[in-house]
Amino acid sequence: MILAEIGQYLRQHGRASLRDLATATGSTPEAVEAMLATLARKGRVRRLPAGSTCGTACCQCDPATLALYEWIGE
């Protein structure tokens, strides 16, 4: 179930932080990271390089501390 929720969230938003995905699914960052690894192996998501931005203009987070993921799959 959480795998589908993560996929749906990323399809809707394009990219998101690990923290945002954990909050959206009501799960822990560790559990979400494991699901993201599964989606990455399937070629559906990728982790963005350190320093990437989430795509919003708020600038409230330090990009160097964010783990950002982007939907690239079907």
ZAKETI-151290 format. One record per atom (N, C-alpha, C): x, z, y; residue in three letters. Coordinates in steps of 0.001 Angstrom, whole numbers, plus 500000, padded with zeros to 6 digits. Layout:
<rs>
XZYala...
</rs>
This chain:
<rs>
500822500000498798met500000500000500000met500864500000501263met501856500834501327ile502693500912502524ile503435499599502770ile503803498902501717leu504493497624501846leu503599496623502587leu502350496570502228ala501403495673502893ala501187496075504351ala501119497371504617glu500930497850505985glu502117497472506864glu503315497616506341ile504515497258507096ile504525495760507388ile504213494963506371gly504164493522506561gly503134493122507614gly501964493716507554gln500902493427508515gln501332493812509929gln501922494978510077tyr502360495449511399tyr503404494502511989tyr504372494116511173leu505414493226511672leu504884491824511946leu503948491348511167arg503344490036511455arg502624490072512799arg501956491168513092gln501214491292514346gln502131491462515554gln503208492245515380his504067492590516516his505357491776516593his505716491093515537gly506941490291515541gly508168491096515189gly508396492162515933arg509516493071515650arg509115494484516026arg509761495458515379ala509434496866515623ala510594497736515174ala510631498925515724ser511664499886515328ser511234500606514054ser512208501139513369leu511940501928512169leu511014503086512519leu511250503720513638arg510426504850514080arg508977504414514307arg508765503267514956asp507405502779515187asp506697502447513878asp507421501853512943leu506826501517511651leu506437502776510876leu507279503793510940ala506966505052510255ala505722505692510862ala505629505680512169thr504463506244512843thr503199505454512501thr503296504134512536ala502136503273512267ala501613503425510849ala502501503704509905thr502074503829508505thr501849505271508080thr502178506222508949gly502013507629508594gly502982508067507519gly504159507479507526ser505155507753506501ser506455508223507143ser507423508529506308thr508729508943506812thr509604507709507050thr510555507808507967pro511470506691508182pro512220506293506910pro512557507263506084glu513273506979504838glu512432506130503886glu511154506469503762ala510263505699502890ala510060504287503430ala509899504180504745val509714502866505363val510970502022505198val512127502640505348glu513380501899505197glu513519501326503785glu513085502067502787ala513121501574501408ala512190500377501237ala511020500433501855met510082499306501786met510628498101502546met511277498347503668leu511882497255504441leu512990496575503643leu513726497349502866ala514775496767502021ala514157495823500993ala513001496202500456thr512293495331499511thr511855494041500198thr511274494166501391leu510841492979502129leu512031492105502534leu513160492729502841ala514361491965503194ala514878491176502000ala514865491796500820arg515297491081499602arg514408489878499317arg513140489989499684lys512201488891499468lys512279487844500582lys513124488090501591gly513288487140502680gly512173487165503711gly511482488283503833arg510357488367504769arg510682489098506058arg511666490002506019val512084490696507230val513603490685507310val514094490940508505arg515531491131508663arg515766492227509682arg516849492940509482arg517236493957510446arg517997493260511558arg517640493575512780leu518290492963513922leu519620493656514194leu520565492949514766pro521869493545515051pro521750494710516039pro522686495634515948ala522720496774516872ala522775496252518303ala522043496896519176gly522012496484520570gly520867495538520894gly520126495086519881ser518967494223520120ser517870495044520780ser517001494359521514thr515890495055522160thr514610494823521364thr513649495700521568cys512397495610520822cys511487494514521356cys511793493994522519gly510983492921523080gly510068493369524209gly510021494666524482thr509229495144525615thr510162495388526790thr509580495612527943ala510383495800529148ala510469497269529571ala510080498199528703cys510033499603529130cys511417500227529290cys512387499799528486cys513767500300528560cys513882501810528396cys512980502427527638gln513013503867527447gln513930504289526309gln514254503387525423cys515084503712524267cys516474503097524438cys517446503752523888asp518798503209523881asp518885502206522742asp519061500916523038pro519090499904521977pro520144500176520908pro521214500853521254ala522270501134520287ala521831502136519226ala520774502902519492thr520323503913518536thr519105503472517738thr518577502288518017leu517375501811517340leu517712500977516112leu516929501159515072ala516980500272513912ala515761499366514071ala515996498124514446leu514917497171514691leu514803496167513569leu513572495826513235tyr513302494857512183tyr512394493769512722tyr512557492571512186glu511793491420512651glu511171490696511456glu509926490243511627trp509244489488510581trp509758488065510596trp510170487557509434ile510628486175509323ile509948485450508180ile509092486156507454gly508465485593506254gly507198484826506530gly506504484541505465glu505271483756505511glu504177484488506203glu
</rs>
